[in-house]
């Protein structure tokens, strides 16, 4: 696949969207208590650490999930081709391509997860007296992402962003209750 067309591929779009949503929601959950804590506000160091943790866990999770999904497709192909020896296709060039695809997709998701998490937390570190700015930035980003998704999948232009924003608000509330950082 040519590098200039990778965003047109729905699988890569999936990794981009999943990573961004994962990062933003991770930041809202893990950082909400610190964003609203005037005595110990969000710092750049903490923003970096939370985003790094989100990005690394997203990278690992998406590589494993994508690899398992792609390997299951190889198993289905073996079944359809009546190959009686299991795992035969995984030892071919297809198996190596599946692994490369999983690592690339996981890398995209991991980087997007880091970026999605670091953005609202850095905004919070820049505006320590106004936590609502960081929360609003994260929720607005989810809303814009929802509009883009609705357009790309011909979905409800109100429903998609509203669902993402409400999900972000709920996870902010959960983060405030858990007080993780």
C-alpha positions as a Markdown table, in Angstrom:
| # | Residue | x | y | z |
|---|---|---|---|---|
| 1 | Unk | 0.0 | 0.0 | 0.0 |
| 2 | Unk | 1.4 | 3.4 | -0.9 |
| 3 | Unk | 2.1 | 5.6 | 2.1 |
| 4 | Unk | 0.1 | 8.6 | 0.8 |
| 5 | Unk | -3.1 | 6.5 | 0.8 |
| 6 | Unk | -2.8 | 4.9 | 4.3 |
| 7 | Unk | -5.4 | 7.3 | 5.7 |
| 8 | Unk | -8.0 | 6.2 | 3.2 |
| 9 | Unk | -7.7 | 2.6 | 4.4 |
| 10 | Unk | -10.4 | 1.9 | 7.0 |
| 11 | Unk | -8.1 | -0.2 | 9.1 |
| 12 | Unk | -5.6 | 2.6 | 9.5 |
| 13 | Unk | -8.4 | 5.1 | 10.2 |
| 14 | Unk | -9.5 | 2.6 | 12.9 |
| 15 | Unk | -6.1 | 2.8 | 14.5 |
| 16 | Unk | -6.0 | 6.6 | 14.3 |
| 17 | Unk | -9.4 | 7.0 | 15.8 |
| 18 | Unk | -9.0 | 4.3 | 18.4 |
| 19 | Unk | -5.7 | 5.7 | 19.5 |
| 20 | Unk | -6.9 | 9.3 | 19.8 |
| 21 | Unk | -10.1 | 8.3 | 21.7 |
| 22 | Unk | -8.1 | 6.0 | 24.0 |
| 23 | Unk | -5.6 | 8.7 | 24.8 |
| 24 | Unk | -8.1 | 11.4 | 25.4 |
| 25 | Unk | -10.3 | 9.1 | 27.6 |
| 26 | Unk | -7.2 | 7.9 | 29.5 |
| 27 | Unk | -6.2 | 11.5 | 30.2 |
| 28 | Unk | -9.7 | 12.4 | 31.4 |
| 29 | Unk | -9.9 | 9.4 | 33.6 |
| 30 | Unk | -6.3 | 9.5 | 35.1 |
| 31 | Unk | -5.9 | 13.3 | 35.1 |
| 32 | Unk | -9.3 | 14.6 | 36.1 |
| 33 | Unk | -8.6 | 14.7 | 39.9 |
| 34 | Unk | -5.2 | 16.5 | 39.4 |
| 35 | Unk | -6.7 | 19.0 | 36.8 |
| 36 | Unk | -9.3 | 20.1 | 39.5 |
| 37 | Unk | -6.8 | 20.1 | 42.4 |
| 38 | Unk | -5.8 | 23.7 | 42.9 |
| 39 | Unk | -3.3 | 22.8 | 45.7 |
| 40 | Unk | -1.4 | 20.3 | 43.5 |
| 41 | Unk | -2.3 | 21.2 | 39.9 |
| 42 | Unk | -1.3 | 19.2 | 36.7 |
| 43 | Unk | 2.4 | 19.5 | 35.9 |
| 44 | Unk | 4.1 | 19.0 | 32.6 |
| 45 | Unk | 6.0 | 16.1 | 34.1 |
| 46 | Unk | 2.8 | 14.4 | 35.2 |
| 47 | Unk | 1.2 | 15.1 | 31.8 |
| 48 | Unk | 4.1 | 13.5 | 30.1 |
| 49 | Unk | 4.1 | 10.5 | 32.4 |
| 50 | Unk | 0.3 | 9.8 | 32.1 |
| 51 | Unk | 0.5 | 10.3 | 28.3 |
| 52 | Unk | 3.5 | 8.0 | 28.0 |
| 53 | Unk | 1.7 | 5.3 | 30.1 |
| 54 | Unk | -1.4 | 5.6 | 27.9 |
| 55 | Unk | 0.7 | 5.5 | 24.7 |
| 56 | Unk | 2.7 | 2.5 | 25.7 |
| 57 | Unk | -0.3 | 0.5 | 27.0 |
| 58 | Unk | -2.2 | 1.5 | 23.8 |
| 59 | Unk | 0.7 | 0.4 | 21.6 |
| 60 | Unk | 0.9 | -3.0 | 23.3 |
| 61 | Unk | -2.9 | -3.5 | 23.5 |
| 62 | Unk | -3.5 | -2.6 | 19.8 |
| 63 | Unk | -0.6 | -4.7 | 18.5 |
| 64 | Unk | -1.9 | -7.8 | 20.4 |
| 65 | Unk | -5.5 | -7.2 | 19.5 |
| 66 | Unk | -4.7 | -6.5 | 15.8 |
| 67 | Unk | -2.4 | -9.5 | 15.5 |
| 68 | Unk | -5.0 | -11.8 | 17.1 |
| 69 | Unk | -7.6 | -10.5 | 14.7 |
| 70 | Unk | -5.4 | -10.9 | 11.6 |
| 71 | Unk | -4.2 | -14.4 | 12.7 |
| 72 | Unk | -7.9 | -15.4 | 13.0 |
| 73 | Unk | -8.4 | -14.3 | 9.4 |
| 74 | Unk | -5.5 | -16.6 | 8.4 |
| 75 | Unk | -7.2 | -19.4 | 10.3 |
| 76 | Unk | -10.5 | -18.7 | 8.5 |
| 77 | Unk | -8.6 | -18.7 | 5.2 |
| 78 | Unk | -7.0 | -22.1 | 6.0 |
| 79 | Unk | -10.5 | -23.5 | 6.8 |
| 80 | Unk | -11.9 | -22.2 | 3.5 |
| 81 | Unk | -9.0 | -23.6 | 1.6 |
| 82 | Unk | -9.4 | -26.9 | 3.4 |
| 83 | Unk | -5.8 | -26.8 | 4.7 |
| 84 | Unk | -5.7 | -29.6 | 7.3 |
| 85 | Unk | -2.5 | -28.5 | 9.0 |
| 86 | Unk | -3.3 | -25.6 | 11.4 |
| 87 | Unk | -1.0 | -22.6 | 11.3 |
| 88 | Unk | 0.3 | -23.4 | 7.8 |
| 89 | Unk | -0.5 | -19.9 | 6.4 |
| 90 | Unk | 1.1 | -18.2 | 9.4 |
| 91 | Unk | 4.5 | -19.7 | 8.5 |
| 92 | Unk | 4.4 | -18.2 | 5.0 |
| 93 | Unk | 4.9 | -14.6 | 3.7 |
| 94 | Unk | 1.3 | -14.0 | 4.8 |
| 95 | Unk | 2.2 | -14.6 | 8.4 |
| 96 | Unk | 5.1 | -12.2 | 8.3 |
| 97 | Unk | 2.8 | -9.6 | 6.6 |
| 98 | Unk | 0.2 | -10.1 | 9.3 |
| 99 | Unk | 2.8 | -9.4 | 12.0 |
| 100 | Unk | 4.1 | -6.3 | 10.2 |
| 101 | Unk | 0.5 | -5.0 | 9.7 |
| 102 | Unk | -0.2 | -5.5 | 13.4 |
| 103 | Unk | 3.0 | -3.7 | 14.5 |
| 104 | Unk | 2.3 | -0.8 | 12.1 |
| 105 | Unk | -1.3 | -0.5 | 13.2 |
| 106 | Unk | -0.3 | -0.7 | 16.9 |
| 107 | Unk | 2.3 | 1.9 | 16.3 |
| 108 | Unk | -0.2 | 4.3 | 14.8 |
| 109 | Unk | -2.6 | 3.6 | 17.7 |
| 110 | Unk | 0.1 | 4.0 | 20.3 |
| 111 | Unk | 1.4 | 7.3 | 18.9 |
| 112 | Unk | -2.2 | 8.6 | 18.6 |
| 113 | Unk | -3.0 | 7.5 | 22.1 |
| 114 | Unk | 0.0 | 9.4 | 23.4 |
| 115 | Unk | -0.9 | 12.5 | 21.5 |
| 116 | Unk | -4.6 | 12.3 | 22.5 |
| 117 | Unk | -3.5 | 12.0 | 26.2 |
| 118 | Unk | -0.8 | 14.6 | 26.2 |
| 119 | Unk | -2.9 | 17.4 | 24.6 |
| 120 | Unk | -5.5 | 18.0 | 27.3 |
| 121 | Unk | -3.0 | 17.4 | 30.1 |
| 122 | Unk | -0.6 | 19.9 | 28.8 |
| 123 | Unk | -3.5 | 22.4 | 28.4 |
| 124 | Unk | -4.2 | 21.7 | 32.1 |
| 125 | Unk | -0.6 | 22.3 | 33.0 |
| 126 | Unk | -0.6 | 25.6 | 31.1 |
| 127 | Unk | -3.9 | 26.7 | 32.8 |
| 128 | Unk | -3.6 | 25.4 | 36.3 |
| 129 | Unk | -6.2 | 27.7 | 37.8 |
| 130 | Unk | -8.8 | 26.9 | 35.1 |
| 131 | Unk | -9.3 | 23.1 | 34.9 |
| 132 | Unk | -12.4 | 23.5 | 32.8 |
| 133 | Unk | -10.2 | 24.7 | 29.9 |
| 134 | Unk | -8.4 | 21.3 | 29.7 |
| 135 | Unk | -11.6 | 19.4 | 30.1 |
| 136 | Unk | -13.3 | 21.6 | 27.5 |
| 137 | Unk | -10.4 | 21.1 | 25.1 |
| 138 | Unk | -10.6 | 17.3 | 25.5 |
| 139 | Unk | -14.4 | 17.2 | 25.1 |
| 140 | Unk | -14.2 | 19.5 | 22.1 |
| 141 | Unk | -11.6 | 17.3 | 20.4 |
| 142 | Unk | -13.9 | 14.3 | 21.0 |
| 143 | Unk | -16.8 | 16.3 | 19.5 |
| 144 | Unk | -14.7 | 17.2 | 16.4 |
| 145 | Unk | -13.6 | 13.6 | 16.1 |
| 146 | Unk | -17.3 | 12.5 | 16.3 |
| 147 | Unk | -18.3 | 14.9 | 13.5 |
| 148 | Unk | -15.4 | 13.6 | 11.3 |
| 149 | Unk | -16.4 | 10.0 | 12.1 |
| 150 | Unk | -20.1 | 10.7 | 11.4 |
| 151 | Unk | -19.2 | 12.1 | 8.0 |
| 152 | Unk | -16.8 | 9.3 | 7.1 |
| 153 | Unk | -19.3 | 6.6 | 7.9 |
| 154 | Unk | -22.4 | 8.5 | 6.8 |
| 155 | Unk | -23.7 | 8.4 | 10.4 |
| 156 | Unk | -25.8 | 10.7 | 12.5 |
| 157 | Unk | -24.0 | 14.1 | 12.6 |
| 158 | Unk | -25.3 | 14.9 | 16.0 |
| 159 | Unk | -25.3 | 11.4 | 17.5 |
| 160 | Unk | -21.6 | 10.6 | 17.0 |
| 161 | Unk | -20.1 | 13.7 | 18.5 |
| 162 | Unk | -22.7 | 13.7 | 21.3 |
| 163 | Unk | -21.9 | 10.1 | 22.2 |
| 164 | Unk | -18.2 | 10.8 | 22.3 |
| 165 | Unk | -18.6 | 14.0 | 24.4 |
| 166 | Unk | -20.9 | 12.3 | 26.8 |
| 167 | Unk | -18.5 | 9.4 | 27.1 |
| 168 | Unk | -15.7 | 11.8 | 27.8 |
| 169 | Unk | -17.8 | 13.6 | 30.4 |
| 170 | Unk | -18.7 | 10.3 | 32.1 |
| 171 | Unk | -15.0 | 9.2 | 32.3 |
| 172 | Unk | -14.1 | 12.6 | 33.7 |
| 173 | Unk | -16.6 | 12.1 | 36.5 |
| 174 | Unk | -15.2 | 8.6 | 37.1 |
| 175 | Unk | -11.7 | 10.0 | 37.2 |
| 176 | Unk | -12.8 | 12.6 | 39.8 |
| 177 | Unk | -14.4 | 9.9 | 41.9 |
| 178 | Unk | -11.3 | 7.6 | 41.7 |
| 179 | Unk | -8.7 | 10.4 | 42.3 |
| 180 | Unk | -5.9 | 8.3 | 40.7 |
| 181 | Unk | -3.2 | 10.9 | 40.3 |
